[in-house]
Amino acid sequence: MYVDLGNALDAEPRLTREALDRLDERVADAHDRIARGREHADHGYAALNLPDTVDPDAIRASVADFDDPAAVLTVGIGGSALGAATLAEALGADLAHYILDNVDPAHVRSLLDSLPLADTVVHVVSRSGTTAETLANFLVVREAMDRAGVDWTDRTLVTTGEDGNLRRLADRHDLPALDVPAGVPGRFSALSTVALPVAALGGADLDELLAGARAEADRLSGSLFDAPAYAYGAACYALERRGAGVNAVMPYAESLEFFAEWFAQLWAESLGKDAVGQTPARALGATDQHSQLQLYRAGPRDKLVTLVRPRERPDVPIPETDLDGLSYLGGGSLAALLDAEFEATEASLAAARCPNIRIEVDRIDERGVGELLYGMEAACVCYGELAGVETFTQPAVEWGKRAARGLLGGGDFPEAEAVGEKRRLLVE
Ligand SMILES: O=P(O)(O)OC[C@H]1O[C@](O)(CO)[C@@H](O)[C@@H]1O
């Protein structure tokens, strides 16, 4: 992974090179803490050991019986779905992969009606094994398979924790089940049993993926000027401290659209604590040049833009044309056009003094994606260390879960009563 901080300096909010040099001393301390946390496989830090601790053979074996499925359905939410969606979109060009990560009845019904259930593999994933949306969706999927005369126990792979409803269900029906990695929060678990089964079903080379991640791990060091992941994490932190409360992540590749979603959970759930944190905004290049760029260039000075692209990509030629005014396009290629758009947008942000960071990988292949995911995870951990927040917990999400459970008769929760006390000012 290549990280270019040039356009992050001396913009608005203003981060100077001198400030970055001073921050580097704190990055050295952060790296020491991270290295100690990895050494002891402490909760959260263990995620950065996955390239060495995950067992790709066991994952390949877990999907070996599902030969060449027509479709793969991941039933999970948050970190239990976004990693798989990112890997399938970036690496599984031939894989028909779907995720059920919401409980919208209309969507669930239409998706299940459209799937070839007899030839679909279901990967149900929940670290806690208790997430309502995932368990409810799985019960619905199971019934749909029953109705279609499909033996769902033959089509289902489970990834979950040591206990919980999903583990009990897997044990009761003797389903093939993988363990979530110990000490790894969901949003940091893409390079594990949580998402790699889908990558394997899509034919991805897991060893290359992990090699890319390992290469990024090997670059972690006591200086942000030697470690691309820390360079990104430290610069984002420093810019947030100076007012860049929004980080618009804009990959210039359709196959990285889910990556922006995955990044949004990683950044928001890890760093949004104690009244600090940087709000991730998903964007896509070149598409959102025509929807968001106006705001990034001329709106409030509260943003950083992260531009992501591969250095090499497949191409499509643009046919010659004799249409006036189009000769600059004719005979060229879409890749050249997209790269020109990338560089022009980058320069336009700099001209508007909007800080932006360029992130590149050589290609969107196993190695490149391994580098990118691991790099972003290490960047997030570094940012969390510098900000002094609990990077690996997400206590604020529990209130709503208790309220919903209480509303559905799943127990007595004061939060459910608070729902009834909603203030009203209805305009209709
Ligand atoms: O894997 P689980 O336990 O079902 O949780 C799913 C997601 O829900 C959260 O716990 C937030 O509610 C995320 O941290 C997690 O990725």
The ligand as an SDF file (V2000), in Angstrom:
LIG
                    3D

 16 16  0  0  0  0  0  0  0  0999 V2000
  -21.1060  -10.6260   14.7250 O   0  0  0  0  0  0  0  0  0  0  0  0
  -22.2170  -10.1820   15.6020 P   0  0  0  0  0  0  0  0  0  0  0  0
  -22.0110  -10.4800   17.0500 O   0  0  0  0  0  0  0  0  0  0  0  0
  -23.5430  -10.7090   15.0970 O   0  0  0  0  0  0  0  0  0  0  0  0
  -22.2780   -8.5800   15.5370 O   0  0  0  0  0  0  0  0  0  0  0  0
  -22.4960   -7.9250   14.3380 C   0  0  0  0  0  0  0  0  0  0  0  0
  -22.1090   -6.4950   14.4290 C   0  0  0  0  0  0  0  0  0  0  0  0
  -22.8880   -5.8450   15.4340 O   0  0  0  0  0  0  0  0  0  0  0  0
  -22.0510   -5.0220   16.2460 C   0  0  0  0  0  0  0  0  0  0  0  0
  -21.8230   -5.6740   17.4340 O   0  0  0  0  0  0  0  0  0  0  0  0
  -22.7110   -3.6880   16.4810 C   0  0  0  0  0  0  0  0  0  0  0  0
  -23.9780   -3.8540   16.9280 O   0  0  0  0  0  0  0  0  0  0  0  0
  -20.7770   -4.8700   15.4590 C   0  0  0  0  0  0  0  0  0  0  0  0
  -19.6780   -4.5200   16.2350 O   0  0  0  0  0  0  0  0  0  0  0  0
  -20.6640   -6.2300   14.8170 C   0  0  0  0  0  0  0  0  0  0  0  0
  -19.7870   -6.2220   13.7250 O   0  0  0  0  0  0  0  0  0  0  0  0
  1  2  2  0
  2  3  1  0
  2  4  1  0
  2  5  1  0
  5  6  1  0
  6  7  1  0
  7  8  1  0
  7 15  1  0
  8  9  1  0
  9 10  1  0
  9 11  1  0
  9 13  1  0
 11 12  1  0
 13 14  1  0
 13 15  1  0
 15 16  1  0
M  END
$$$$
